[in-house]
């Protein structure tokens, strides 16, 4: 999953990127409020969770949050800030933040809150890529509003690709995340990818091979 960290303290940002990478998250870092607002000002931003400082150059974190919530009510936002005023917390939560962590904070607490927000997101919201929808609690797929029945391994593989939609995922990561260490050769994954491509043919969703990087699921 791709997380967006919006933090202008360089040393703290480097620490957080390294910490979250150990949890196998891809982390995109921006240090400027205007850049973050531009990055999030589209429906297909591809970010699973935003970690957002409030005191930023360019524009405030609250302005970034307000921009996001104009068109996206679902992506979790965890506010990170040194501000202790109650009104700042209240304003952030009123604008749609999901959680609040005051600096300085323990890294293990940050990791726990990130995991909790991502679990809540996966439980509560279907994953969508174009007209392809995955209802995780029900373990059901649909494509162009029609049920898409899949064998178990294809289902696990497609769910993994949907969680990483918009970014290439290599075979090793697919094997680990989709099949939890189950013995799985490169050729087997290629076979399942080929089958999924056939199922997605003529739809608005493409499963592409990105040379040297892996497989990329995206809306066309």
N, C-alpha and C positions, 0 to 999 in steps of 0.2 A: 504494500500500500504506500502511496505517496503522501507524505505529510508536508505541510507548509509551515515553516518556522519564520515568523516575522519578528526580528529582534535586532536592535542596532548595537548592542554590546558585543563586540567581536569575540572576546574570549569566552563569554557565556554561550554565544551561538556555536562556537567550535565545540565546546563541551557537550552541548545538547545534541548536536548533529552526531558526534561520535557515540554518545550514549544510546540514542535512538537507533543508530545503525547496528548496534549490538543486538537489538531486538528485531533485526531484519526488516527495518522500515527504510524506505527510500525517503530522504529528507531534502526538500528544496528550501533554500534559505534566501530571504530578502531582508535587507537592512533599512528599507525606506518605505514609509507609509504610502506614498503615491504609487510606487512600483507594486506594492501589495494590492492596492485598490484596483489598479489596472489588471493585475494578474487574476483577480477573483471576479472581475466584472463581466462574466460570461457564464452561461449555464453549463457549458461543457468544460469547466476548469480542471476536472480530473483529480481533485484533491480530496482525500479521505478525511482529513482532520486538520484544523488550523490551530497552531500555537501562536498566540498574538500578544505582543507587548502593547501597552497603551501609549507610552511616551515615545513617539517615533518622529524622526525628521520627515518633512514633506507634508504629512497629515497624520492625525492621531489614529491610534488603534480603534477608537470608537467610530471614527469615520470609515475606516476599513470595514469594520463589522456591519455598520449600517448599509454600506454598499452591497456587501454579500447578502444580507437578509432581504434586500429588495427583490431578489429573484431566487434565493436558495434558503429555504427554511430548515433544511435537513442536515447539512454538513456540520459536524460538531466543531465548536470553537472553545478552546481552553485559553483563558486570559492569563498572561504572565505579566506581573507588574510589581514595581516597588511601591506603588502608591498604596497608602493605607486608609485613605478616606472612605468612609462608608458610602458616600454618594457616588464615587467612581465605581464601586462594585455594583451598586444598585443600578446605575445607568447602563453598565455593560450587560447585566442580566436582563434588564428591560429591553435592550436592543436585540437580545436573542443569544447571548453567550450561554454555553452549557455548563461551564465550571470555571472556577477562579482559584489561582494559586499565587500567593504573595511571595515575593523575593525577600530574603533568600529562602530557598526550599531544598529539601532533600531530593536527590535524583531518583531514589527508589519510589518516593511518593509521586513524582512526576510520571514515572513509568507506569505505576499502578493506575493513575488517573487516565492516562492515554489508553491503556488496555481496556479500562471500563467504558470509556466513551466509544471506542471502536466496537466493542461487543454490543453496546446499546444500539449503535448505528446498524450493525448487521442484523440484529434481532428485529428491529423496528421498521426498517426500510428495505424494500426490494432493490436489488441491483438492476440497473438499466444501462444498456448500450444500444442506442438506436431503438428499434422495435423489439429487441431481445430483452426479456425481463426474467429475473430469477427471484422467486419468493423463497428466501432461505428457510424460514420456519416450516413451510410446507414442503420444501424441497421440490418445487415445481418450476419448470421453465415454460415460457410462451414466446412465440415469435410471430410478429404481425398479428397479435391478438388471438393466435391459435395455439393450443397446447403443443409443446415440443417434448415428446417422450424420448428419453435417452437411457441407454444401459448405464449401470452404476459408474463404471470407470470414465465414460465420456462425460457423465454428469459432474463428477468430481473435477475433472480436468477443465470443463467449461466454467464451472463456478470459480475455480482458481483464476482463470484468465479474465473473468469478469471483475474479480476483485482488483486486478491489476490493469484494468482497461486503460488504453492510452499509453502504456509503457511496455517495452519488450520484456519477456520473461524467458530465461534460458531453461534448458532441459533439466539441469540439476535442481533448479528451484521448483520447477513444476513437479519433479519426482518427489521432492521433500514435502512440499505443501499440499499437493493434491493426493499423494499416495502414502504419506506418513512413513517413509522408509521402506515401503513394500518393494521388493526387487522389481526393477522396471528398467529395461534396456532402452537405449536411445531409439532403436527401431520401433519398439512398442509405442513410445510416445508419438513418433512420426505417423504411425498407423492411426492412432486416435485423432491426431490433428487432421489427417487427411479425411477421416470420416466426418469430423465436425465441419470441415470446409464444405463438404458435399451437402450437409444439412443446412448450412447457411447460404448456399448458392441462391442467387436471384433475390436475396434480401438486402436490407440496407446496412448489414453488418459484415465486416470482412475480417478474416483471420490471416494475417500476413506473416511471412518469414522475413525477419530483419537480419541480414547477413552478419554473422559474428555476435549477435546479441540475443536472438531467440525469436519467440512468437509474439505478435502484437495483435490484440483484438481491438477493433475500433469501429465506430459508426462512420458510414460513408456520406 
